[in-house]
Amino acid sequence: MTSTQSKSPVQLAPGWNAMFVTDWAGNYVDATGSSGQISNDADRELFLRLRKSADAIVTTGATVRNEKYTKVSYAPIYILSASGDVSNTQLGTVLHFAPPIFDELTERLKIDGHKIFFYEGGPQLLKHIEQTSQPATLWLTIVGEEPSEADPKKVQQALGFSDAWQLEATEPVGKNLLTRWRKC
C-alpha cells in the first residue's frame, strides 16, 4: 500500500453515494468548470476505486460536457439533463428531469436492477437528495498541504449542504483529508 492510499477499507453503501474533491475554501471546480486542477493523484485513485464498485453511475449533462467522459464496462451510466442537450448519447442513458428527481430516479435504478448508485456531478443537484428519504453517503476529499488543519464541517457547508449530513469519519490520505458523511 502506498502512502496515497487509504488505510481503511473504503466501500460504497447501498443507496446513493457521491464523491467531491474540494479545496479548503469549498471550491470544487476551476475556471473551466472542471475539477481537474483541484484534484490530485490520491483523489483520482480513490474516485476510481469507488466508481468501479457501483452498480450504476449517475451524472449530469453539464458534467459530461465539462469533464473527459468515456463509456465504462463495469457499470451503466445514466446522464441527467434538464435540456436533453447531450452530444454523446453513446455514453449511457440520457434522462430528462426537473428537480427534485432522486425518489423517481431511485425507483428507476432499482427497476433496472441496481442497488449502489454513484453520483458524479456538482453539489447543486445532489442537494435535492436532502429532501428525500433516500439513504446517501457523501465522500468529500479536501485537498491541501496539511489535511489535519482542514475543518470538514466548514468545507462541507461552503459547498452549500445543510446540517442533514453527519460526519462519520475522517482520514488523512497523502496531502488530502478524506471525509465520509451520511445523510441523517
Salt bridges, closest charged atoms under 4 A:
ASP41 OD1 - ARG44 NH2 3.13
ASP112 OD2 - ARG108 NE 3.06
GLU120 OE2 - ARG51 NE 2.45
GLU145 OE1 - LYS175 NZ 3.33
ASP163 OD1 - LYS153 NZ 3.45
GLU168 OE1 - ARG180 NE 2.90
